[in-house]
């Protein structure tokens, strides 16, 4: 299923209410992916998926993304040990964004900076403050 071609929904009704997974990738062939911790609901990261990454995620049960900076498929945790076991995968109403609920492996982190979540800073008075 690595090079899976997903179907195109026949109508808006089918897209929004049908049973076929028919993701709408953008002009660059990407779809937004939000990843949260399956137990706590904490937002861990935001990334992009192409059709191959989405298909491999479904096929393996482990999160795969597309790295825009490296222009390549990225198996989350393959080098860091922070594999993300997918507990649930959802797609939004118009099928242009996905939500992965995962159990992070390794040290439980998700961010390449070493933080648990990529959203480790908040904006206060126009400045970034680590939480």
Secondary structure by P-SEA (a helix, b strand, c coil): cccccccccccccccccccccccccccccbbbbbbcccccccccccccccaaaaaaaaaccbbbbbbccccccccccccccccccccbbbbcccccbbbbbcccccccccccccccccccccccccccccc
